[in-house]
Each structure stands twice: as structure tokens, then as C-alpha cells.
Amino acid sequence: MKVLFARHRWWVVLLAALIGFTGIAAQAATAAPSTDPGSSSAKLTALQSGNQTLRVGTDATFPPFEFTDANGAKMGFDIDLIRALAKKSGIKNVEFIQMPFGNIVPALQANQIDVGASAIYISAERAKAIDFSDVYYPGGLGMFVGEDNTTVKSLADLAGKKVAVQVGTKSVEWLEQNQPKAQLVQVQTNDQMFSSVKLGQADAVVTGQPAGRYFIHQQGGLKQVGERLTNENYGYAFQKSDTAIKDAFNASLATMKKDGGYDKLTAKWFGDEATAASGPAKAHALINISSITNSARPLWNGFVTTMEIIGMSLVLSLAFGMLGGFAKLSKISPIRWVGTAYVSIIRGTPFIVQLFMIYFGLPQLGVQLQPMVAGVLALGLYSGSYVTEIVRGAIQSVDKGQMEAARSCGMSSGAALRHIIVPQAFLRMLPPLGNEFVSLTKNSALVSFVTISELFLVGQTIISRTFDALTVYIFIGLVYYVITNIIGFIASTLEKKMAVYI
């Protein structure tokens, strides 16, 4: 028995480390709060006492409803109104969480947020999954085309045409029902819709009329075709269980409409809506450095967050990769099967699916992770599967005679691995590890989809305000180019310095 343990103790240690890491990750998770409707009043009381913070999910890329200023602070009609409604409801703390529009309903269902405030149309389909407040602003879809377009004059003319719409919005559903012959070009943000038309990538845009008029007033180049296509209205979204919070907001909204507070906000943000379409558009150069310099603070904060994500994910990928690599080399079948299954599953599915599964899927199983934890864990798992194969291949590339010679000198298998095999294998890992870490760095931009305000997400919020997509994307691309080249340089330098030992 002692001989058997000595032979396999290295793998036992690795398995214990893997279990330990899983425990640490579990400690970072918090159990999803109860969705029992009876807890709704208690939650409102906690919000009113300041013990909890109202989490408001919003896609701050949709002016004039929600966008950001040069310092990264969220502003717009929805932002102001939510703050006012929360104050009147006695709620002391409000936090706005940036996320793609299509993620708001899943985030509500996963209890990642308490309120969805992002110019959301009230619809019977959405009401099956979430609750809505009373109408807070009349909406309705509008059709917009290039100012020189003379071929699209009505809904019928969209047949066979490319129409830009935002993912997850009412526009998608409405066009599928009312003009199924239109070719939908689904994009993530508001500015991408309008840019698609201006760049010739789409023939028209169907979106909320107020937002379309605002874009025309700010940038020009488009015109509205006809009047409103629909008469839907905007409402704030709530979890099905949060009836007390919803009722408090409805009562506060009714009060604001009576005391004039609501009228002041609508005048502030929509006072010139009637003339916006014909108002003078602001001059817009192709490259605007001021869009970068004026937003230096949020860009720096986004860069710092990006570096934190890369650093933590890199360490985690090494940990998963070493454990996975040794697991695949284990002579203990169950451990070897675990390593093989890990690589097969992670490498065989898209990273974005894994990210969404961890952030939006796990809460349905009672495990709720913070956005940063979910993003880093997803990156570490994904990159670690590739590092696993790098580790396995490097160790197997070391001549078997090395192990035999070490064992003949009285060394155990574990000692031979630590002192003879792994040091040589590490030198051979450096080139592929450098490439994998460069790939990890570029994939880090995808964690913006789970509300992490890293560099790419900050850039999108800036574009929503300035519409300087080319300037911002060039800047972000240059930043990532510098980061990846620094990583490549470090890996190359280490490889050259360590080459003498091979």
C-alpha cells in the first residue's frame, strides 16, 4: 500500500489542488436570493434602509435615453428618471450596470440586476418572463434611410432590402412579423445601426423614433421615412418576484406626473424632438482625437480593468493547464479521463457560450458569480484547455531515457518529474505559451458581454456618445497591439535566455 501511494502521490496532490481551487471558486459565488414573492417587501425594505443597492441594468449606448459623458458617467432620460423614481420610493443607493441590450432580460432572470432600464418596449412576449412598470414614455418604431435614398418610401419597399436592427429589440420581432422579406442586419449597439446605413452596409434602420431623431440631429446623413410604424410604449423591467419594488416605482411615477417633475425631465431630454430631424447636424471629421483625449479617465480605468483581467486569467490558465496536463499523463484512469474530458469539452465549444453559461446559466443552479469572477474564470478555463495540451506535449517530448535514468538513481516518479522532466519541458513550452497568452489577451475583450467595464466596453459607450467609431476602434486596436507585442517580446526574450539550457 505504501508503494502504491508513493507511486501515485503526485497525482493525488494534483487532484487535491484541483478540488481546492474549485472550493475557492465556490466561495466567490453567492447563492441566488429566493424568488419567493413573499420576500419582495423585505427586499424593498432593505433597499430603503440602504442595506442593499438597487442594481439597474442598462445599455448606455442609446441616446438620449442612456449614454455616457466624457468622464464615463451615465446620463440620459432613463438615468435621470430612474434616480428620481428611486428617491421618491425611498431607495437610497442605485447602481447602473452596463450590459448589452440583449442581456438585460437574462440578467433579470438570473438575479444579476433588479431593474432593466434601457428604453425597453412593453410586449406580451417579454411579459411572460419579466414584469413591466406602467408606461413611462410613449415610444414607437421609426424607419430611417440615407438622406439621398429615394427607393425606400414605405414598409413595402423594405422587401429584399438590408435593414439594420439592434439585437434583442422590438424591431427584430416586428419586422419578422410585418416585413418577413427584409434581410435583417442585427448589430449590438445603437450607433452600429446608423453607421450601417451611412457606410452602405444596410439600406435602412428600424428603431425607436426618438433615438433616430436624436442621431439625425447630432450627425446628419439620415432621414425618417413617414411617421411612426408602431405605437408601443416604454416600460421598466422587473423580476417577476419584485412586485413591491415595481409597485413603488409605479406610485412614484404617478406622483412625478402630478407634481411636474416628469414634465421637467421630458422637456430636458426631448424638448427639441419635434425639430430635431431638421436641425443642423454637428460637423464630424473622419478622425477625432478629442474623442480619446476627452475620455481619458474612463479609457484609463478600462485599460486598468483589462490588465487585471489578463493578469488573473493568465495565472488561472497556467493553473488549469498544469493540472490538466498532468491529469492527461496520469496512469490513474479516472484522473486521465477527467483531463481528457476537460480538454474535449472546453476546446469543442465556443468561448462566448462558455462565458454566458457561467454568468447567466449557473445562477439557475443556485450559483451566482460576480461579473469579474465569471469573466476571469471563463477565460482561465478556456485558455487552460490549450495550455493543457502544451504541457502534455512538452513533457512527452522529453526523452524517456531521462525518466529511466532518474529512476535508476533511486528517484521517485514525482521527484523525477519535478527535478528532471518538468524543467526541461518548461523550456519547450515557452514558444507555444507565448502564442496562447497573446490569444488570451485578445479574447479578454469578449468579457464585456457580461457587464465588465474593460477597454472595449468603455470604447463602445464613447462611440454611442461621439459616433467616432473609427477613431475609438483604431485606438483600442493599437492598445491591444502594444499589449500583445509586449507579451510576445517577453516570451521571446525568455526563450532566448533559457535556450542555453536545452
C-alpha positions as CSV (number, residue, x, y, z in Angstrom):
1,M,0.0,0.0,0.0
2,K,2.8,2.4,0.8
3,V,4.5,1.7,-2.5
4,L,1.2,2.4,-4.4
5,F,0.7,5.7,-2.6
6,A,4.3,6.7,-3.2
7,R,3.9,5.9,-6.9
8,H,0.8,8.0,-7.3
9,R,1.1,10.7,-4.6
10,W,2.0,13.3,-7.3
11,W,-1.4,12.8,-8.9
12,V,-3.2,12.8,-5.6
13,V,-1.6,16.2,-4.8
14,L,-2.8,17.5,-8.2
15,L,-6.3,16.2,-7.7
16,A,-6.4,17.8,-4.2
17,A,-5.2,21.1,-5.7
18,L,-7.9,21.0,-8.3
19,I,-10.6,20.3,-5.7
20,G,-9.1,23.1,-3.5
21,F,-9.3,25.6,-6.4
22,T,-12.9,24.6,-7.1
23,G,-13.6,25.3,-3.4
24,I,-12.1,28.8,-3.7
25,A,-14.2,29.5,-6.8
26,A,-17.3,28.3,-5.0
27,Q,-16.5,30.7,-2.1
28,A,-16.5,33.6,-4.6
29,A,-20.0,32.6,-5.6
30,T,-23.1,33.7,-3.7
31,A,-26.3,31.7,-3.6
32,A,-29.0,33.3,-5.7
33,P,-31.6,35.0,-3.5
34,S,-35.0,33.5,-3.1
35,T,-37.5,34.3,-5.8
36,D,-40.4,33.8,-3.4
37,P,-42.8,36.7,-4.0
38,G,-43.2,36.9,-0.2
39,S,-39.6,38.3,0.0
40,S,-40.4,41.2,-2.2
41,S,-41.4,43.6,0.6
42,A,-38.4,42.6,2.6
43,K,-36.2,43.4,-0.4
44,L,-37.8,46.8,-0.8
45,T,-37.3,47.5,3.0
46,A,-33.6,46.5,2.6
47,L,-33.2,48.9,-0.3
48,Q,-35.0,51.7,1.6
49,S,-32.7,51.2,4.6
50,G,-29.6,51.3,2.5
51,N,-28.5,47.8,3.3
52,Q,-28.9,46.8,-0.3
53,T,-28.2,48.7,-3.6
54,L,-30.7,48.8,-6.4
55,R,-28.9,47.2,-9.4
56,V,-30.1,48.7,-12.7
57,G,-29.1,47.1,-15.9
58,T,-28.8,49.4,-18.9
59,D,-27.2,49.6,-22.3
60,A,-25.7,53.1,-22.2
61,T,-25.3,53.3,-25.9
62,F,-28.8,54.6,-26.8
63,P,-29.0,58.4,-26.5
64,P,-31.0,60.3,-25.5
65,F,-32.3,57.6,-23.2
66,E,-29.0,56.4,-21.8
67,F,-25.4,57.1,-22.7
68,T,-22.2,58.3,-21.1
69,D,-20.4,61.6,-20.8
70,A,-16.7,62.2,-21.4
71,N,-15.9,61.1,-17.8
72,G,-17.7,57.8,-18.2
73,A,-20.7,58.8,-16.0
74,K,-24.0,57.6,-17.3
75,M,-26.6,60.1,-18.3
76,G,-29.9,60.4,-20.2
77,F,-33.6,60.4,-19.7
78,D,-33.8,56.9,-18.3
79,I,-30.9,57.5,-15.9
80,D,-32.4,60.7,-14.5
81,L,-35.9,59.2,-14.3
82,I,-34.7,56.0,-12.5
83,R,-32.8,58.1,-9.9
84,A,-35.8,60.3,-9.4
85,L,-38.2,57.3,-9.0
86,A,-35.8,55.5,-6.6
87,K,-35.5,58.6,-4.5
88,K,-39.3,59.1,-4.3
89,S,-39.6,55.4,-3.4
90,G,-37.2,55.8,-0.5
91,I,-34.4,53.8,-2.1
92,K,-31.1,55.2,-1.0
93,N,-28.5,53.5,-3.3
94,V,-28.7,53.0,-7.0
95,E,-26.0,51.3,-9.2
96,F,-26.2,51.3,-13.0
97,I,-24.6,48.3,-14.6
98,Q,-23.6,48.5,-18.3
99,M,-24.6,45.5,-20.4
100,P,-25.6,44.7,-24.0
101,F,-29.4,45.2,-24.5
102,G,-30.0,41.6,-25.3
103,N,-28.6,40.5,-21.9
104,I,-30.9,42.6,-19.8
105,V,-33.8,40.1,-19.6
106,P,-31.5,37.1,-19.0
107,A,-29.7,39.2,-16.3
108,L,-33.1,39.8,-14.6
109,Q,-33.9,36.1,-14.7
110,A,-30.5,35.3,-13.3
111,N,-30.9,37.9,-10.5
112,Q,-27.9,39.8,-11.7
113,I,-29.9,43.0,-11.7
114,D,-33.1,44.3,-10.1
115,V,-34.3,46.7,-12.8
116,G,-33.9,46.9,-16.6
117,A,-33.9,50.5,-17.8
118,S,-32.9,50.8,-21.4
119,A,-35.8,52.0,-23.5
120,I,-37.4,48.6,-23.3
121,Y,-40.7,48.2,-25.2
122,I,-43.5,46.6,-23.3
123,S,-44.6,43.4,-25.1
124,A,-46.7,40.4,-24.2
125,E,-43.8,38.1,-25.1
126,R,-41.4,39.7,-22.7
127,A,-44.1,39.9,-20.1
128,K,-44.0,36.1,-19.9
129,A,-40.5,36.2,-18.4
130,I,-40.4,39.6,-16.6
131,D,-42.8,42.3,-15.2
132,F,-43.1,45.8,-16.5
133,S,-43.8,49.1,-14.8
134,D,-46.5,51.5,-16.1
135,V,-45.7,53.3,-19.3
136,Y,-43.1,56.0,-18.6
137,Y,-42.6,57.3,-22.2
138,P,-44.5,56.8,-25.5
139,G,-42.3,55.0,-27.9
140,G,-42.9,53.6,-31.3
141,L,-40.6,52.4,-34.1
142,G,-39.5,54.6,-36.9
143,M,-37.9,53.9,-40.3
144,F,-34.7,55.8,-41.3
145,V,-32.7,55.7,-44.5
146,G,-29.8,57.7,-46.0
147,E,-30.7,61.2,-46.9
148,D,-30.1,60.5,-50.6
149,N,-32.2,57.4,-50.6
150,T,-35.2,57.6,-53.0
151,T,-36.1,54.0,-53.3
152,V,-37.4,53.3,-49.8
153,K,-40.6,55.2,-49.2
154,S,-42.7,52.8,-47.3
155,L,-42.6,49.5,-45.4
156,A,-43.3,47.5,-48.6
157,D,-40.1,48.9,-50.1
158,L,-38.1,47.1,-47.5
159,A,-38.7,43.7,-49.2
160,G,-35.4,42.3,-50.2
161,K,-33.6,45.2,-48.6
162,K,-31.0,45.0,-45.8
163,V,-32.4,46.5,-42.6
164,A,-30.2,47.3,-39.6
165,V,-31.7,46.4,-36.2
166,Q,-30.3,46.1,-32.7
167,V,-30.2,42.5,-31.2
168,G,-33.0,41.7,-28.8
169,T,-35.1,44.8,-29.6
170,K,-38.7,45.1,-30.7
171,S,-37.5,46.0,-34.2
172,V,-36.4,42.4,-34.8
173,E,-39.7,40.8,-33.8
174,W,-41.8,43.5,-35.6
175,L,-40.0,43.2,-38.9
176,E,-40.2,39.4,-38.8
177,Q,-43.9,39.7,-38.5
178,N,-44.7,42.7,-40.7
179,Q,-42.0,42.5,-43.4
180,P,-40.5,39.0,-43.4
181,K,-38.9,39.6,-46.8
182,A,-36.5,42.1,-45.3
183,Q,-32.9,41.0,-44.7
184,L,-32.1,41.8,-41.1
185,V,-28.7,43.0,-40.2
186,Q,-28.5,42.5,-36.4
187,V,-25.9,44.6,-34.6
188,Q,-25.1,45.1,-30.9
189,T,-25.3,48.8,-30.4
190,N,-27.3,51.8,-31.5
191,D,-24.5,53.6,-33.3
192,Q,-23.7,50.5,-35.3
193,M,-27.3,50.5,-36.7
194,F,-27.0,54.0,-38.1
195,S,-23.4,53.6,-39.2
196,S,-24.5,50.5,-41.2
197,V,-26.7,52.8,-43.4
198,K,-24.1,55.6,-43.7
199,L,-21.5,53.1,-44.7
200,G,-23.7,51.3,-47.2
201,Q,-23.9,48.0,-45.2
202,A,-27.7,48.4,-44.8
203,D,-30.4,50.1,-46.7
204,A,-32.5,51.2,-43.7
205,V,-32.7,51.3,-40.0
206,V,-35.8,50.4,-37.9
207,T,-35.5,51.6,-34.3
208,G,-37.1,53.8,-31.7
209,Q,-38.2,57.1,-33.3
210,P,-36.8,59.3,-30.5
211,A,-33.3,57.8,-30.8
212,G,-33.4,58.1,-34.6
213,R,-34.3,61.7,-34.5
214,Y,-31.5,62.3,-31.9
215,F,-28.9,60.7,-34.2
216,I,-30.0,62.8,-37.2
217,H,-29.8,66.0,-35.1
218,Q,-26.3,65.0,-33.9
219,Q,-24.8,63.5,-37.0
220,G,-27.0,64.1,-40.1
221,G,-26.8,61.8,-43.1
222,L,-30.1,60.1,-42.5
223,K,-33.8,61.0,-42.8
224,Q,-37.0,59.5,-41.4
225,V,-39.4,57.8,-43.8
226,G,-43.1,58.5,-43.0
227,E,-44.4,58.6,-39.4
228,R,-44.2,56.1,-36.6
229,L,-44.5,52.5,-37.6
230,T,-45.9,51.3,-34.2
231,N,-47.4,52.7,-31.1
232,E,-45.5,50.6,-28.4
233,N,-44.6,52.3,-25.2
234,Y,-41.5,52.1,-23.0
235,G,-41.6,50.5,-19.5
236,Y,-39.0,49.5,-16.9
237,A,-38.5,45.8,-16.4
238,F,-38.5,43.9,-13.1
239,Q,-38.1,40.4,-11.8
240,K,-41.4,38.5,-11.5
241,S,-40.9,38.3,-7.8
242,D,-40.2,42.0,-7.2
243,T,-43.8,43.2,-7.1
244,A,-43.2,45.6,-4.2
245,I,-40.4,47.4,-6.0
246,K,-42.5,47.6,-9.2
247,D,-45.5,49.0,-7.3
248,A,-43.3,51.6,-5.5
249,F,-41.9,52.8,-8.9
250,N,-45.4,53.0,-10.4
251,A,-46.6,55.1,-7.4
252,S,-43.6,57.4,-7.7
253,L,-44.1,57.8,-11.4
254,A,-47.7,58.8,-10.9
255,T,-46.6,61.3,-8.3
256,M,-44.0,62.8,-10.6
257,K,-46.5,63.2,-13.4
258,K,-48.8,65.1,-11.0
259,D,-46.2,67.4,-9.4
260,G,-44.5,68.4,-12.7
261,G,-41.2,66.5,-12.1
262,Y,-41.8,64.2,-15.0
263,D,-42.6,67.1,-17.4
264,K,-39.3,68.8,-16.5
265,L,-37.3,65.7,-17.4
266,T,-39.1,65.2,-20.7
267,A,-38.5,68.8,-21.6
268,K,-34.9,68.5,-20.7
269,W,-34.3,65.5,-23.0
270,F,-37.0,65.7,-25.6
271,G,-37.8,69.4,-25.8
272,D,-36.5,69.7,-29.3
273,E,-37.6,66.3,-30.6
274,A,-40.1,67.9,-33.0
275,T,-37.5,69.9,-34.7
276,A,-34.6,67.5,-34.3
277,A,-34.9,66.0,-37.7
278,S,-34.5,69.3,-39.5
279,G,-31.9,70.8,-37.1
280,P,-28.3,71.4,-38.1
281,A,-26.1,68.4,-37.7
282,K,-22.7,68.9,-36.0
283,A,-19.6,68.8,-38.1
284,H,-18.0,65.3,-37.9
285,A,-14.4,64.7,-39.0
286,L,-13.2,61.3,-40.0
287,I,-10.7,61.1,-37.2
288,N,-11.3,63.0,-33.9
289,I,-8.5,62.7,-31.4
290,S,-10.6,64.7,-29.0
291,S,-12.9,61.7,-28.6
292,I,-9.9,60.0,-27.0
293,T,-8.4,62.8,-25.0
294,N,-11.8,64.0,-23.6
295,S,-12.5,60.5,-22.4
296,A,-9.0,59.8,-20.9
297,R,-10.3,58.9,-17.5
298,P,-12.8,56.2,-18.4
299,L,-10.3,54.8,-21.0
300,W,-7.6,54.6,-18.4
301,N,-10.0,52.8,-16.0
302,G,-11.0,50.4,-18.7
303,F,-7.3,49.7,-19.5
304,V,-6.6,49.0,-15.9
305,T,-9.5,46.6,-15.7
306,T,-8.4,44.9,-18.9
307,M,-4.9,44.4,-17.5
308,E,-6.3,43.0,-14.3
309,I,-8.4,40.5,-16.3
310,I,-5.5,39.5,-18.4
311,G,-3.2,39.0,-15.4
312,M,-5.6,37.0,-13.3
313,S,-6.7,34.9,-16.3
314,L,-3.1,34.2,-17.3
315,V,-2.4,32.8,-13.8
316,L,-5.6,30.8,-13.8
317,S,-4.9,29.3,-17.3
318,L,-1.5,28.2,-16.1
319,A,-3.0,26.5,-13.1
320,F,-5.7,24.7,-15.1
321,G,-3.2,23.9,-17.8
322,M,-0.7,22.3,-15.4
323,L,-3.4,20.3,-13.6
324,G,-4.9,19.3,-16.9
325,G,-1.6,18.4,-18.5
326,F,-0.5,16.2,-15.6
327,A,-4.0,14.7,-15.4
328,K,-3.8,13.6,-19.0
329,L,-0.5,11.9,-18.3
330,S,-1.7,10.2,-15.2
331,K,-1.6,6.4,-15.0
332,I,-4.8,6.6,-12.9
333,S,-7.7,6.1,-15.3
334,P,-10.3,8.4,-13.6
335,I,-7.8,11.3,-13.4
336,R,-6.8,10.8,-17.0
337,W,-10.4,10.7,-18.1
338,V,-11.1,14.0,-16.2
339,G,-8.2,15.7,-18.0
340,T,-9.3,14.4,-21.4
341,A,-13.0,15.4,-20.9
342,Y,-11.9,18.9,-19.8
343,V,-9.9,19.5,-23.0
344,S,-12.6,17.9,-25.2
345,I,-15.5,20.0,-23.8
346,I,-13.8,23.3,-23.5
347,R,-11.9,23.2,-26.8
348,G,-15.0,21.9,-28.5
349,T,-17.4,24.7,-27.6
350,P,-17.2,28.5,-28.3
351,F,-15.7,30.7,-25.6
352,I,-18.7,33.1,-25.7
353,V,-21.1,30.1,-25.0
354,Q,-19.0,29.1,-22.0
355,L,-18.9,32.7,-20.7
356,F,-22.7,33.1,-21.0
357,M,-23.2,29.6,-19.4
358,I,-21.1,30.6,-16.4
359,Y,-22.6,34.1,-15.9
360,F,-26.2,33.5,-16.9
361,G,-26.6,29.8,-16.6
362,L,-25.1,29.0,-13.2
363,P,-27.5,31.3,-11.3
364,Q,-30.3,29.0,-12.4
365,L,-28.5,26.3,-10.5
366,G,-28.1,28.4,-7.4
367,V,-24.6,29.7,-8.0
368,Q,-24.2,33.4,-8.8
369,L,-20.8,34.8,-9.7
370,Q,-19.7,38.4,-9.8
371,P,-19.0,39.6,-13.4
372,M,-15.2,39.8,-12.8
373,V,-15.1,36.3,-11.3
374,A,-17.2,34.9,-14.1
375,G,-15.1,36.6,-16.8
376,V,-11.8,35.5,-15.4
377,L,-13.0,32.0,-14.7
378,A,-14.3,31.6,-18.2
379,L,-11.0,32.9,-19.7
380,G,-8.9,30.8,-17.5
381,L,-10.9,27.6,-18.3
382,Y,-10.8,28.3,-22.0
383,S,-7.1,29.2,-22.3
384,G,-6.2,26.4,-19.8
385,S,-7.5,23.8,-22.1
386,Y,-4.9,24.8,-24.7
387,V,-2.2,25.1,-22.1
388,T,-3.1,21.6,-21.0
389,E,-2.1,20.3,-24.4
390,I,1.0,22.4,-24.4
391,V,2.1,21.0,-21.0
392,R,1.3,17.4,-22.1
393,G,3.2,17.7,-25.4
394,A,6.2,19.3,-23.8
395,I,6.5,16.7,-21.1
396,Q,6.1,13.8,-23.6
397,S,8.8,15.4,-25.8
398,V,11.4,14.9,-23.2
399,D,13.3,11.7,-23.9
400,K,12.0,8.7,-21.9
401,G,15.6,7.8,-21.1
402,Q,15.7,10.8,-18.7
403,M,13.0,9.3,-16.5
404,E,14.6,5.9,-16.7
405,A,18.0,7.3,-15.7
406,A,16.4,9.2,-12.8
407,R,14.6,6.1,-11.5
408,S,17.7,4.1,-11.8
409,C,19.4,6.6,-9.4
410,G,16.7,5.9,-6.8
411,M,14.4,8.9,-7.5
412,S,10.7,8.5,-7.3
413,S,8.5,9.3,-10.3
414,G,7.3,12.5,-8.7
415,A,10.8,13.7,-7.8
416,A,12.0,12.9,-11.3
417,L,9.1,14.9,-12.8
418,R,9.9,17.9,-10.5
419,H,13.6,18.0,-10.9
420,I,14.4,16.4,-14.2
421,I,11.4,16.3,-16.7
422,V,9.4,19.4,-15.9
423,P,12.4,21.9,-16.0
424,Q,13.3,20.6,-19.5
425,A,9.7,20.6,-20.6
426,F,9.2,24.2,-19.4
427,L,11.8,25.5,-21.8
428,R,9.9,23.8,-24.7
429,M,6.6,25.2,-23.5
430,L,7.7,28.9,-23.8
431,P,7.1,29.5,-27.6
432,P,3.5,28.0,-27.6
433,L,2.7,29.5,-24.2
434,G,3.6,32.9,-25.6
435,N,1.2,32.4,-28.5
436,E,-1.6,31.2,-26.2
437,F,-1.2,34.2,-23.9
438,V,-1.5,36.5,-26.9
439,S,-4.7,34.8,-27.8
440,L,-6.0,35.1,-24.3
441,T,-5.3,38.8,-24.3
442,K,-7.4,39.3,-27.4
443,N,-10.2,37.1,-26.1
444,S,-10.3,39.3,-23.0
445,A,-12.3,41.9,-24.9
446,L,-15.3,39.4,-25.0
447,V,-15.9,39.6,-21.3
448,S,-17.5,43.0,-22.0
449,F,-20.6,40.9,-22.8
450,V,-21.0,40.2,-19.0
451,T,-21.0,43.8,-18.0
452,I,-17.3,44.2,-17.2
453,S,-16.3,47.7,-18.0
454,E,-13.0,46.8,-19.6
455,L,-11.4,48.8,-22.5
456,F,-13.6,47.5,-25.3
457,L,-16.9,48.2,-23.4
458,V,-15.7,51.6,-22.4
459,G,-14.9,52.3,-26.1
460,Q,-18.4,51.3,-27.2
461,T,-20.0,53.7,-24.7
462,I,-17.8,56.5,-26.0
463,I,-18.8,55.7,-29.6
464,S,-22.5,55.9,-28.6
465,R,-21.9,59.5,-27.5
466,T,-19.4,60.7,-30.1
467,F,-20.2,58.4,-33.0
468,D,-16.4,58.3,-33.7
469,A,-16.3,54.6,-34.3
470,L,-13.2,54.7,-36.5
471,T,-11.2,56.8,-34.0
472,V,-12.1,54.8,-31.0
473,Y,-11.6,51.4,-32.6
474,I,-8.2,52.4,-34.0
475,F,-7.2,53.5,-30.5
476,I,-8.4,50.3,-28.9
477,G,-6.7,48.2,-31.6
478,L,-3.4,50.0,-31.0
479,V,-3.6,49.4,-27.3
480,Y,-4.1,45.7,-27.8
481,Y,-1.4,45.6,-30.4
482,V,1.1,47.1,-27.9
483,I,0.0,44.6,-25.1
484,T,0.2,41.5,-27.3
485,N,3.6,42.6,-28.7
486,I,4.9,43.1,-25.1
487,I,3.8,39.6,-24.2
488,G,5.4,38.3,-27.4
489,F,8.6,40.1,-26.6
490,I,8.8,38.8,-23.0
491,A,8.2,35.2,-24.2
492,S,10.8,35.6,-27.0
493,T,13.4,37.0,-24.6
494,L,12.8,34.3,-22.0
495,E,13.1,31.7,-24.8
496,K,16.5,33.1,-26.0
497,K,17.9,33.3,-22.5
498,M,16.8,29.9,-21.5
499,A,17.9,28.3,-24.8
500,V,21.4,27.6,-23.5
501,Y,20.0,25.1,-21.0
502,I,18.3,22.9,-23.6
